[in-house]
């Protein structure tokens, strides 16, 4: 997601609207219920998600959420939807440096993958939004994205009797912001990816060499990209640039020490989510590897773990091969995520 100068005002609106919704339900309490396997695939090595008590995914919520995810009625000009920037075949990214909103308005951040988004402890590159339900509201009100008021979205969608009825069945209430945000979040929690060749131990010799290097203390890649999601969920500056126009986490915390640091992304499906970095400024995966091999660029907040690696050309090729093996082709072609 990308943010314009209207973000702070918009986030205040988001918080206020969410507070109204919470009068009838609390989203802070979570539980891990038995998972309906056909609805949510839990690959080997993954843990179960913890769902809000008021938004445990089921077939009705999934179906309504999928419809809304593809609905252009969420945008002011009725021209874009969530799926415009989150394309299943691209691991729910869009292949652009930064996405375009209504009237072709240019964003400032690269679209993140939605793969395994239900496991994320916070949202946006600076971690400023605490729940997936709240995150749904951000692109709706953002000037450079949907540029829409949620109350107007409700009015539009309420004219569709089928959607209204699905909302009643899924949440037991009339269509409102509560239903819309929760349905989309419920759908997004089913977007799980974890069946790549790397997961299935089907690596060739080069990919295995790359995996060994990736996991080694020599490269220390796995200190940031670890666990079944290949991310520590930390914030860091990787020295990809000497200077930045984006404040990063400082936008949220106002702390100087957070300037130009960003959420560490998952590396799952990284082979199909180019271009890279918060602004889409790095075109190829090989360029990313070359930057890390050099130790990045000088920056006062560059993470101490970023240092020259001294990898040979063949070793860099092997690491790239391993990263490409994290592509989950079954996930990219799964028809249940299509309209």
Buried (B, 14 or more C-beta within 10 A) or exposed (E): BBBBEBBEEBBEBBEEBBEEBBEEBEBEEEEEEEBEEEBBBEBEEBEEBEBBEBBBBEEBBBBBBBBBBBBBBBBBEEEBBBBBBBBBEBBBBBBBBBBBBBEEBEBBBBBBBBBBBBBBEBBBBBBBBBBBBBBBBBBBBBBBBBBBEBEEBBEBBBEBEEBBEBBBEBBEEEBBBBBBBBBBBBBBBBBBBBBBBBBEEEBEEBBBBBBBBBBEEEBBBBBBBBBBBBBBBEBBBBBBBEEBEBBBBBBBBEEEEBBBBBBBBBBBBBBBBBBBBBBBBBEEBBBBBBBBBBBBBEBEBBBEEBBEBEBEEEBBBBBBBBBBBBBBEEBBEBEEBEE
